[in-house]
């Protein structure tokens, strides 16, 4: 169901981009826009929202068909005050990954290209909208898919049905965390940033297992993305002009 939702999101995202291009009078420039390092705000926004339609539908159908029908409860969308620790995790995660990449960063061209493609061409209110989508929208929709749906399914698949701790259960949970992180990294289609995203995805999977909810995940994910957006904002003083 998660894979189906992802596929639907890709199709709907493409459809939304075509409709937005038509509204903006740019329907003849779609090929050029898709290859731009920093496409315009309407292109980025339409593709993100379209993708999230699929990200929402997959968990929604799973909740209706295999869950209780209570979407938020089935996916674990709950928040507690302690989830604010996610800010430390998200911000710290960026600095840890920066340290890990430091020895190789000089040999990697356009390492910040993914973030720049999201918000690099945005200015003023357009930048604010894309930043909000990146910081608030992406953590919600990606977490309900990768941790609310995928990780739960992987943990159920890899662990024994018998209740109680065991070596097999521990190994199964570890495998589910690793696979979920790898899927998270692969889904972003960024070869240079794959390793970092996969490691962060594994950390988020572990957090969701320990807390049995997605609140801390979403806060950490939002903080992680916020650091990237602020870094880009700081490096290009002309975003608001």
Steps between C-alpha positions, in 0.01 A plus 500: 500500500791731570657426162164555331460831680849604390418414137170689517684798646743505209213497251295762684810716548565496125135584434509791745816633335333490157194684633715757679711551188185558296375755755839675498517504120807275503353180359753498217798524732447193720803310371725797565352561844540137608874516430561834671723507808250730670150489342239765584286485814181388328680202344648388832177557693282314250732199487528480879127526566424246229752256644352542847155410370637151435692499827172565679290254303728200564480520883133599483407188302718287728316638803162426344587152371745361757457731799222634718402778262621761747768651282698701756490225762599223255796699368608618845454873442513611864696772674627544855709776659806274500485495120666843505822305545461440129636852445832393651498179296423677171748784543763265642442260212593767248823582681591132540443434130699812409789364707475159333497654153777751575790280376328447164312825440778655288470214252122526466359751254168672571458328836227750598322462165191322645426782746582763240260335255222529756542860608791643304292691245243623751475858619285683751167332564583222256801405711287506815238268348757248374686516832177426689426208269851366555508550877137420588352299213784263417551373859131418541443318172838326488474380859152349460628306197848393608456458874124487550443245224823354357692448823201341675455263207870414488514438875197270474659321205843445656410422861342181641132504587562363848499772762798560725865594452729272304815518290294445187273792588796730561659399169168546320450848643857596409442378144172694477676819617778458244266421209269789590796739502624372165154542348485853639833584341412340167166681479675838485692406183813689612813283453738737680273538801373142508726383784413792727127474433507124556675539835255770607211280388633215715520736797138604443390137474670424831329800662158392376562152641605633839220756532231301315379817333609754237499823700872510578577380147311786341662759727847359428432479127368857491803628692733310267340661195490843665877499550549424129263781396661751736846402376393571143338826607820604675717417200288701254426838645276585204211263574286786635527798272 
